[in-house]
Amino acid sequence: MIRLSTTSRSFEYRHLVGLEETNLVGNVYFVHYLRWQGHCRELFLKEHAPDVLTDLFGDLKLFTLKVDCEFFAELTAFDEVSIRMRLVELGQTQLEFAFDYVRLAPDGETLVARGRQRVACMRGPNTRTVPSRIPDALVQALEPYRPATPAGRWA
């Protein structure tokens, strides 16, 4: 049995699985889990750091350096899933998120997958993009999601 961590606060994105997200067998195709990570991250920015979204239309770039997802159970059409994003690490130019994918049902919650995503902040034109400090607006927005254990580095 896999238990959910309750040691740190998470940002939640809820999603109802559509038929178009399933394959011929009837389960959710793996690429959608990664897409939901992106949606969760974008909604966090929209709700908690809109200045960062504005900056993305300028020269700020958020590069996803690494992404993964480990599957424990299957999701099918019309399952309601909660994607819960937690901050794992915040450095000067990079940050890392963890994602819990939880099936919501009347009889309880089931952890169906776990994922991670490492992101780098960059600035400059495409031919001369360089690492950049994480914007202050994002650091402030992430403060309530600070890791509760010493495992997460906080710079």
Helices and strands as residue ranges (DSSP letters): E 11-16, G 19-21, H 31-48, H 50-56, E 60-71, E 80-90, E 94-105, E 108-123, G 126-128, E 130-131, H 136-142, G 143-145
